[in-house]
Amino acid sequence: MRFTSIETERLILRPLEIADAEHIFNTWTSDSRVTKFMIYSTHKNVEETRQWLQSVVDNTDNEKVLDVGFQLKETGKLIGSGGAYYQSQYDRWSLGYNLAYEYWHKGYASEAARAIVNYLSANGIKHFIADHAVDNPNSGKVMEKIGMKFDHLGVYACFDDRVFDAKFYIMDLD
């Protein structure tokens, strides 16, 4: 989805670039604390991060995908990423986010997730879904803070062999 940027109180949500690879690798994709419950495995080298960013750049014009970086206004430092993509099996947009460990528990994930939902809503998207591992309740708190409601229990599978019991949340803005 073609996107320029969004400003919130403390963040600028902006397109990710391949040039961000080394910083992102050093800041969060190589950190097993951050990736523990993510759908992707911990990156072992910057090339893995570069490949992921290439897929993000390749999807820039895809109307069913939005990927953005979370940059601190105050310092310009990129501290995380997130976005949403359309899931036809639910007829909803699936919301996701991740932050560098040092920025956890400061409200940045909620601020970014709310901005993503507001942006998509302003572009006609009103139905959302998100999930988190049962063992990662803080991610569920982010979902609740932005107005999502618990819907059901289930599982989600990662790109590797990991599978997690999960809580699924939905939001309808109609």
C-alpha positions as CSV (number, residue, x, y, z in Angstrom):
1,M,0.0,0.0,0.0
2,R,1.5,3.3,-1.1
3,F,2.3,5.2,2.1
4,T,4.2,8.3,3.0
5,S,4.2,8.9,6.7
6,I,2.1,9.5,9.8
7,E,3.0,11.6,12.8
8,T,1.8,10.8,16.3
9,E,2.7,12.5,19.5
10,R,6.1,10.8,19.8
11,L,6.5,8.8,16.6
12,I,6.8,9.1,12.9
13,L,5.5,6.1,11.1
14,R,7.4,5.9,7.8
15,P,8.1,3.5,5.0
16,L,10.9,1.0,5.7
17,E,14.0,1.0,3.4
18,I,16.6,-1.5,2.6
19,A,19.1,1.0,3.9
20,D,17.6,0.4,7.4
21,A,18.8,-3.2,7.4
22,E,21.9,-3.0,9.6
23,H,20.2,-0.8,12.2
24,I,17.1,-3.0,12.3
25,F,19.2,-6.1,12.6
26,N,21.3,-4.7,15.4
27,T,18.2,-3.2,17.2
28,W,15.5,-5.9,17.1
29,T,15.5,-8.6,14.4
30,S,18.5,-10.3,16.0
31,D,17.2,-10.0,19.6
32,S,15.6,-13.3,20.7
33,R,13.6,-11.4,23.4
34,V,11.9,-9.4,20.6
35,T,11.4,-12.3,18.2
36,K,10.4,-15.0,20.8
37,F,6.7,-14.8,19.8
38,M,7.0,-13.2,16.4
39,I,6.0,-15.1,13.2
40,Y,9.6,-14.9,12.0
41,S,12.7,-16.4,13.5
42,T,15.5,-14.5,15.1
43,H,17.7,-13.2,12.2
44,K,21.1,-14.7,12.3
45,N,22.7,-12.0,10.0
46,V,21.9,-8.7,8.4
47,E,21.3,-10.4,5.1
48,E,18.1,-12.0,6.5
49,T,16.9,-8.6,7.6
50,R,17.8,-7.2,4.2
51,Q,15.8,-10.0,2.5
52,W,12.8,-9.2,4.7
53,L,13.1,-5.5,3.9
54,Q,13.3,-6.3,0.1
55,S,9.9,-8.1,0.5
56,V,8.5,-5.0,2.2
57,V,9.8,-2.7,-0.5
58,D,8.4,-5.1,-3.2
59,N,5.0,-4.9,-1.6
60,T,4.9,-1.1,-1.5
61,D,2.2,-0.9,-4.2
62,N,0.3,-3.9,-2.9
63,E,-3.2,-2.6,-1.8
64,K,-3.5,-5.5,0.6
65,V,-0.3,-4.8,2.6
66,L,1.0,-2.0,4.8
67,D,4.4,-2.2,6.5
68,V,5.9,0.8,8.3
69,G,8.8,1.7,10.6
70,F,8.3,3.4,13.9
71,Q,10.8,6.3,14.3
72,L,11.1,8.4,17.5
73,K,10.4,12.1,16.7
74,E,12.8,13.3,19.3
75,T,15.9,11.4,18.1
76,G,15.0,10.1,14.6
77,K,15.9,6.5,15.8
78,L,14.0,3.7,14.2
79,I,12.7,1.5,17.2
80,G,10.3,-0.9,15.6
81,S,7.9,-1.8,12.8
82,G,4.4,-3.0,12.1
83,G,1.5,-2.7,9.9
84,A,-1.4,-4.8,8.6
85,Y,-2.3,-7.0,5.7
86,Y,-5.6,-8.3,4.4
87,Q,-6.5,-11.9,5.5
88,S,-9.2,-13.2,3.1
89,Q,-10.1,-16.1,5.4
90,Y,-11.4,-13.6,8.0
91,D,-12.3,-10.8,5.6
92,R,-10.3,-8.6,8.0
93,W,-7.0,-6.7,8.1
94,S,-4.5,-8.4,10.5
95,L,-2.6,-6.0,12.6
96,G,0.9,-6.6,13.9
97,Y,3.8,-4.8,15.6
98,N,7.2,-5.3,17.2
99,L,9.6,-3.0,19.1
100,A,13.2,-3.0,20.1
101,Y,13.4,-4.4,23.6
102,E,14.6,-1.2,25.3
103,Y,11.3,0.5,24.1
104,W,8.9,-2.0,25.6
105,H,6.4,-0.8,28.3
106,K,6.5,2.8,27.2
107,G,3.3,3.0,25.2
108,Y,5.0,3.1,21.8
109,A,3.3,-0.1,20.5
110,S,-0.2,1.2,21.4
111,E,0.6,4.6,19.9
112,A,1.8,3.1,16.6
113,A,-1.0,0.5,16.4
114,R,-3.6,3.2,17.0
115,A,-2.1,5.3,14.2
116,I,-2.1,2.4,11.8
117,V,-5.7,1.6,12.5
118,N,-6.7,5.3,12.1
119,Y,-4.8,5.5,8.8
120,L,-6.4,2.4,7.4
121,S,-9.8,3.5,8.7
122,A,-9.5,6.8,6.9
123,N,-8.8,4.8,3.8
124,G,-12.0,2.8,4.1
125,I,-10.8,-0.2,6.1
126,K,-13.0,-0.9,9.1
127,H,-12.5,-4.6,10.1
128,F,-9.4,-5.8,12.0
129,I,-8.1,-8.9,13.6
130,A,-4.9,-9.4,15.7
131,D,-3.5,-12.2,17.7
132,H,-0.9,-12.8,20.3
133,A,0.7,-15.8,22.0
134,V,-1.1,-16.6,25.3
135,D,2.3,-16.5,26.9
136,N,2.8,-12.9,25.7
137,P,-0.1,-11.0,27.4
138,N,1.5,-7.6,27.0
139,S,0.8,-7.7,23.3
140,G,-2.9,-8.3,24.2
141,K,-2.8,-5.2,26.4
142,V,-1.8,-3.2,23.3
143,M,-4.8,-4.7,21.4
144,E,-7.2,-3.8,24.2
145,K,-5.8,-0.3,24.6
146,I,-6.6,0.5,21.0
147,G,-10.1,-0.8,21.3
148,M,-9.9,-4.4,20.1
149,K,-12.1,-7.0,21.9
150,F,-11.2,-10.6,22.6
151,D,-12.9,-13.0,20.1
152,H,-11.6,-16.5,20.5
153,L,-8.7,-18.8,21.4
154,G,-6.7,-20.5,18.7
155,V,-3.2,-21.1,17.5
156,Y,-0.8,-19.4,15.1
157,A,2.1,-21.0,13.3
158,C,5.4,-19.3,12.5
159,F,7.5,-19.4,9.4
160,D,9.6,-22.0,11.2
161,D,8.3,-24.9,13.2
162,R,7.0,-23.0,16.2
163,V,3.3,-23.0,17.0
164,F,1.7,-20.9,19.8
165,D,-1.6,-21.1,21.6
166,A,-3.1,-17.7,20.9
167,K,-5.8,-15.2,21.7
168,F,-7.5,-13.5,18.8
169,Y,-9.0,-10.0,19.0
170,I,-11.2,-8.2,16.6
171,M,-12.4,-4.6,16.0
172,D,-15.1,-3.3,13.8
173,L,-15.3,0.4,13.2
174,D,-18.6,0.5,11.4
